[in-house]
């Protein structure tokens, strides 16, 4: 397997040259993307041509850039040149997601040497690690993908927390807007995750009137049951999964949510985002 021993700037130039012709990006057959593909897509995050978010695309296009597998947002990007800025961002994300060399377990970044094995770029702390990776591709990629999984899980949780906090709206202790005091503080209230406006509120008693307002805010932002897509409000039944309260239109929806919490938290977040978008565009909730 051929090792990439160029620095980041040279890699950019090489990548741009590789896609300068219509034959540079070799489109692979597009079966249903695998779990490993989904992990790589989450790490890559953006299209190297358009810069568009891959998370918004139902089925990104899998291509080859030289020896490296990459993902495009659409077929329209297949015969276009990579954008150096977007490719640089992707290299930064790949190295950040990896974090450490799978051989020596020392920190890596996008300026360091790398190799491509099975289409996947792996950064190393020093050139002697490259032949060791190539001698144990399966073991090395297993380690790297475990680093990726931890990185993407942390990113996903941070994004979910941000959406959750926006739906909550106010601090349950002070009643102040969560974004009025800088970075909010994540805590547990019973089984529920909640957010405080500042560290000074940690350990303080939650006020019933603020908590009631928060429940109304959460239900209003959720708007519909994620199972039956019927309207919900704060007077209706709810369940808590992974720290998130989800209101339901009827009790039979609860076991369905509990059986697949991540799926329904994703649906909840999508609905809250949609509600927030409607509020921002119209100045009111429809």
C-alpha positions as CSV (number, residue, x, y, z in Angstrom):
1,X,0.0,0.0,0.0
2,X,1.3,3.4,-1.0
3,X,2.0,5.8,1.9
4,X,1.2,9.5,1.8
5,X,4.3,11.2,3.1
6,X,3.5,14.7,1.8
7,X,2.6,17.6,4.1
8,X,-0.8,19.2,4.1
9,X,-0.2,21.8,1.5
10,X,1.2,19.2,-1.0
11,X,-1.8,17.0,-0.2
12,X,-4.1,19.8,-1.2
13,X,-2.3,20.3,-4.5
14,X,-2.3,16.6,-5.3
15,X,-6.0,16.2,-4.5
16,X,-6.8,19.2,-6.7
17,X,-4.8,17.7,-9.6
18,X,-6.4,14.3,-9.1
19,X,-9.9,15.7,-9.7
20,X,-9.0,18.1,-12.5
21,X,-10.3,15.6,-15.1
22,X,-13.6,13.8,-15.4
23,X,-11.8,10.5,-14.7
24,X,-10.1,11.7,-11.4
25,X,-13.0,10.8,-9.1
26,X,-13.8,7.2,-9.5
27,X,-17.4,6.7,-8.5
28,X,-18.0,3.5,-6.7
29,X,-21.2,1.5,-7.1
30,X,-23.7,2.9,-4.6
31,X,-25.2,0.1,-2.6
32,X,-26.8,1.1,0.7
33,X,-24.1,2.8,2.7
34,X,-22.6,0.7,5.5
35,X,-22.3,1.7,9.2
36,X,-18.6,2.3,8.5
37,X,-19.5,4.6,5.6
38,X,-21.9,6.5,8.0
39,X,-19.1,6.9,10.5
40,X,-16.7,8.2,7.8
41,X,-19.4,10.6,6.6
42,X,-20.0,11.9,10.1
43,X,-16.2,12.5,10.5
44,X,-15.9,14.1,7.0
45,X,-19.0,16.2,7.7
46,X,-18.9,18.4,4.6
47,X,-18.7,17.9,0.8
48,X,-15.2,18.6,-0.5
49,X,-16.6,20.3,-3.6
50,X,-19.6,22.4,-2.3
51,X,-18.9,22.5,1.4
52,X,-22.5,21.4,2.0
53,X,-23.3,19.5,5.1
54,X,-23.5,15.8,4.4
55,X,-25.9,15.2,7.3
56,X,-28.6,16.9,5.3
57,X,-28.1,14.5,2.4
58,X,-30.1,11.2,2.4
59,X,-27.4,9.3,0.4
60,X,-24.0,11.0,-0.1
61,X,-22.0,9.9,-3.2
62,X,-19.0,7.6,-2.4
63,X,-16.0,8.4,-4.6
64,X,-12.3,7.8,-4.8
65,X,-9.8,10.8,-4.6
66,X,-6.6,9.0,-5.6
67,X,-6.5,6.1,-3.1
68,X,-8.7,7.9,-0.5
69,X,-12.4,7.3,-0.2
70,X,-14.4,10.5,0.1
71,X,-18.1,11.5,0.0
72,X,-19.8,14.1,-2.1
73,X,-23.2,15.7,-1.4
74,X,-24.6,15.0,-4.9
75,X,-23.9,13.7,-8.4
76,X,-23.5,17.2,-9.6
77,X,-20.2,17.4,-7.7
78,X,-18.7,14.3,-9.2
79,X,-16.8,15.9,-12.1
80,X,-15.9,19.1,-10.3
81,X,-12.6,20.1,-8.6
82,X,-12.2,19.8,-4.9
83,X,-12.2,23.1,-3.1
84,X,-8.9,23.5,-1.3
85,X,-10.6,25.2,1.7
86,X,-13.2,22.5,2.1
87,X,-10.6,19.7,1.6
88,X,-8.4,21.4,4.3
89,X,-11.4,21.5,6.7
90,X,-11.9,17.8,6.0
91,X,-8.3,17.0,6.8
92,X,-8.5,18.9,10.0
93,X,-11.7,17.0,11.0
94,X,-10.2,13.6,10.1
95,X,-7.1,14.3,12.2
96,X,-9.1,15.8,15.1
97,X,-11.5,12.8,15.1
98,X,-8.6,10.4,15.1
99,X,-6.8,12.4,17.8
100,X,-3.9,10.0,18.4
101,X,-1.7,7.7,16.4
102,X,-3.0,4.1,16.5
103,X,0.5,2.8,17.0
104,X,2.3,5.0,19.5
105,X,-0.9,6.7,20.9
106,X,0.7,10.1,20.6
107,X,-1.3,13.2,19.5
108,X,-1.7,13.8,15.7
109,X,-2.8,16.7,13.7
110,X,-3.4,17.5,10.0
111,X,0.2,18.7,9.4
112,X,1.6,15.3,10.2
113,X,2.4,12.3,7.9
114,X,-0.4,10.0,6.9
115,X,-1.1,6.8,5.0
116,X,-4.1,5.5,3.2
117,X,-5.2,2.0,3.9
118,X,-8.4,0.5,2.6
119,X,-9.3,3.9,1.3
120,X,-9.1,5.5,4.8
121,X,-6.5,8.2,5.7
122,X,-4.7,7.5,8.9
123,X,-2.4,10.1,10.5
124,X,0.8,9.1,12.3
125,X,3.0,10.7,14.9
126,X,6.1,9.6,12.9
127,X,7.0,7.9,9.6
128,X,8.1,4.5,11.2
129,X,4.5,4.0,12.3
130,X,3.3,3.8,8.7
131,X,4.7,0.2,7.9
132,X,3.3,-1.0,11.2
133,X,-0.2,0.2,10.2
134,X,0.2,-1.4,6.8
135,X,1.2,-4.6,8.5
136,X,-2.0,-4.7,10.6
137,X,-4.6,-2.8,8.6
138,X,-7.6,-4.4,10.3
139,X,-6.3,-3.8,13.8
140,X,-5.2,-0.2,13.1
141,X,-8.5,0.8,11.4
142,X,-10.4,-0.8,14.3
143,X,-8.5,1.5,16.7
144,X,-9.0,4.6,14.5
145,X,-12.7,3.9,14.0
146,X,-13.1,3.6,17.8
147,X,-11.6,7.1,18.1
148,X,-13.9,8.3,15.4
149,X,-17.0,6.8,17.2
150,X,-16.1,8.6,20.4
151,X,-15.5,11.9,18.6
152,X,-18.7,11.8,16.6
153,X,-20.7,10.7,19.7
154,X,-19.4,13.7,21.6
155,X,-20.2,16.0,18.7
156,X,-23.7,14.5,18.3
157,X,-24.4,15.0,22.0
158,X,-23.1,18.6,22.0
159,X,-25.5,19.4,19.1
160,X,-28.4,17.6,20.8
161,X,-27.7,19.5,24.0
162,X,-27.7,22.8,22.2
163,X,-31.1,22.0,20.6
164,X,-32.4,20.8,24.0
165,X,-31.3,24.0,25.8
166,X,-32.9,26.2,23.1
167,X,-36.2,24.3,23.7
168,X,-35.9,24.6,27.5
169,X,-35.4,28.4,27.1
170,X,-34.9,29.5,30.7
171,X,-32.9,28.5,33.8
172,X,-35.0,26.5,36.3
173,X,-33.4,28.3,39.2
174,X,-33.3,32.0,38.1
175,X,-35.8,32.0,35.3
176,X,-33.3,33.9,33.1
177,X,-32.8,33.1,29.4
178,X,-30.1,30.4,29.1
179,X,-28.1,32.4,26.5
180,X,-28.1,35.5,28.7
181,X,-25.3,34.3,31.0
182,X,-22.8,32.8,28.5
183,X,-22.2,29.0,28.5
184,X,-25.0,27.1,30.2
185,X,-24.3,24.3,32.7
186,X,-25.7,20.7,32.1
187,X,-27.2,19.0,35.2
188,X,-29.5,16.1,36.1
189,X,-32.9,16.8,37.6
190,X,-34.1,13.3,38.6
191,X,-33.9,11.3,35.3
192,X,-34.0,14.5,33.2
193,X,-31.1,16.4,31.8
194,X,-31.6,20.1,32.3
195,X,-29.5,23.3,31.9
196,X,-28.7,26.1,34.3
197,X,-27.7,29.6,33.3
198,X,-24.5,29.6,35.2
199,X,-22.3,27.7,37.7
200,X,-23.7,29.8,40.5
201,X,-27.0,28.0,40.1
202,X,-25.5,24.5,40.6
203,X,-26.8,23.0,43.9
204,X,-29.5,25.7,44.1
205,X,-33.2,24.8,44.5
206,X,-35.3,24.7,41.3
207,X,-38.3,27.0,41.4
208,X,-41.6,25.3,40.6
209,X,-42.9,28.2,38.5
210,X,-39.8,28.1,36.3
211,X,-39.9,24.3,36.0
212,X,-43.5,24.5,34.9
213,X,-42.6,27.1,32.2
214,X,-39.8,24.8,31.0
215,X,-42.3,21.9,30.6
216,X,-44.5,24.2,28.5
217,X,-41.5,25.4,26.5
218,X,-40.4,21.8,25.8
219,X,-43.8,20.7,24.7
220,X,-44.3,23.8,22.5
221,X,-40.9,23.3,20.8
222,X,-41.6,19.6,20.3
223,X,-45.1,20.3,18.9
224,X,-46.0,16.8,17.8
225,X,-45.6,13.2,19.0
226,X,-42.6,11.7,17.3
227,X,-44.5,8.4,16.9
228,X,-47.9,9.3,15.7
229,X,-47.2,12.9,14.7
230,X,-50.2,14.1,16.6
231,X,-50.1,17.5,18.5
232,X,-48.9,17.4,22.1
233,X,-48.8,19.8,25.0
234,X,-47.4,19.9,28.5
235,X,-50.5,18.3,30.0
236,X,-50.0,15.1,28.1
237,X,-48.1,11.9,29.0
238,X,-44.3,11.8,28.6
239,X,-41.3,9.6,28.9
240,X,-37.7,10.3,29.6
241,X,-35.1,8.6,27.4
242,X,-31.3,9.3,27.7
243,X,-32.2,12.3,29.8
244,X,-34.7,13.8,27.3
245,X,-38.3,14.3,28.0
246,X,-40.6,13.4,25.1
247,X,-44.3,14.1,25.2
248,X,-46.6,11.6,23.6
249,X,-50.2,11.8,22.2
250,X,-51.1,8.5,23.9
251,X,-49.5,6.0,26.3
252,X,-48.9,3.2,23.7
253,X,-46.3,5.5,22.1
254,X,-44.1,5.3,25.1
255,X,-42.7,1.7,24.7
256,X,-42.0,2.5,21.0
257,X,-39.8,5.4,22.0
258,X,-38.1,3.5,24.8
259,X,-37.3,0.7,22.4
260,X,-35.3,3.0,20.1
261,X,-34.4,6.2,22.0
262,X,-31.8,7.6,19.6
263,X,-34.1,7.4,16.7
264,X,-36.8,9.3,18.5
265,X,-34.4,11.8,20.0
266,X,-33.3,12.6,16.5
267,X,-36.9,13.1,15.4
268,X,-37.4,15.3,18.5
269,X,-34.4,17.4,17.6
270,X,-35.5,17.7,14.0
271,X,-38.9,18.9,15.1
272,X,-37.5,21.4,17.6
273,X,-35.2,22.8,14.9
274,X,-38.1,23.1,12.5
275,X,-40.2,24.9,15.2
276,X,-37.3,27.3,15.9
277,X,-36.8,28.0,12.2
278,X,-40.5,28.8,11.9
279,X,-40.3,31.1,14.9
280,X,-37.2,32.9,13.5
281,X,-38.8,33.3,10.1
282,X,-42.2,34.5,11.2
283,X,-41.6,35.9,14.7
284,X,-44.3,33.6,16.0
285,X,-45.1,29.9,16.4
286,X,-47.5,28.6,13.8
